[in-house]
């Protein structure tokens, strides 16, 4: 008898989808959520989704690599918001561009990203054992 095991890539893809749905939910229903959650969870979920996306791509690599790359990527996106050329402002003005690239640099976002990534990393580490 053959036992089927779900691929880690499928699990991570589902986790990415869940993070996207929850993150969009914090934007769409932010006025109905507690202020702390509506202020912080969207960015934390976005960064956690970045970690999970790296896990999709790097399933056979150590978790630490996805941790480092997701922090580097998320911080890079945030610091890129200091760049204010007209062409990138037009990209950021679109829905997709705004969700991916953000709108303006905020130091607090670095903490939100770190919290979201570390949460996903620790949960991932716990579920691996």
N, C-alpha and C positions, 0 to 999 in steps of 0.2 A: 504494500500500500504506500502510495506517494503522498507526502505531506507538502502542501503548498505554503510557501512563506512569501509574505508581501515584501516586495523590493524596498530597500531603504529610500530609493529615489522617489517612489510613489508616496511613501509616508511623508517625506520632506515636502513634496509638491502639495500634498493635502494641507500640511502645516502652513505653507506659504499662502495658499488660498484662504485658509482660516484667518491668518494675520491680515490679509488684504480686506476681507469682509469685516472683521472687527475694527480695523483702522478706518475704513470708510464709514462704518457705523458711528464711530466717535465724531466724525465730521458732520454727518447727516443729522445725528440726534444729540449733538453736543449740548443743546439748550435743555434737554431732558435728563442729562447726566449730572452727577455731582461736579461742581466746578473743578476740583482737583483732577478728576478723571478726564473731563473734556479738555482741560488745559495741557495735560501731560501724556496721556496714553496714546494719542494718535502718533506722535513722534516716536515714542518708545516702540509701538507696534511696527511702524515703518522700518526702524532700524532692526528690530527682531526679524522682520521679513527678509531684510538684506542678509542677515546671518543664515537664515534658513535657505535662501536662494544659493548662497555659497555652499551650503551642505548638499544641495541638489547637484551642483557641479563637481563637488569635491568629496563625494561619498566615501571614497577609499582612502582619503587623506586624514591626518589627525584633526581632531576638533579644534585644536589650538590654531591651525592655519586659517580655518573659517572665522574664528574669533578675531584674529589679527587683521585679516582682509576686510571683514565687515566693519571693524572700527576705522580702518584706514579709508575705506570707501565712504562711509557715512560722514566722517570728519571732513573728507575732501569735498563732498557735496556742500556741507555747511560753509566751509571756508570759500568755496566758489561763489557763494552769494555775496561776497565782498566785491566781486567783479560785476560792474554795472554797465557794460556796453549795451547799446540799443538793441542789437540782434538777440542777445540772451534775455533781455527784459521782455522782448516779444515772445520768446519761447516760454518763459516763465508765466506769461499772461494767459497761456492756454491751460486748460484743465489738466492735461497729462503733464505738461511742463511744470506746472505749479506743484503737482503731487510728487513728481520725481526730483525736481531741482529746488523746490522751496521758493520762498519769496524774499526773505531778508535774513541776514546773519543775526543769530541770537546765541549768546554764550550758554544760556540754559538748555538749548537744544543739544549741546554736547553731552550734558548730563543725562538728558532724556534718552539719547541714542545709546549711551553707555549702559544705562539701566536696562533698556530693552534687549540689547545684545547680550549682556551678562545673564539676564533672566533666561533667555533661550539657550544660551551656552550651558548654564548650570542644569537646566531641565534636561537638555540633551545628554549631558554627562551622567546625570542620575539614571536616565532611561537606558543608557548604554550598559550599565552594570546590572 
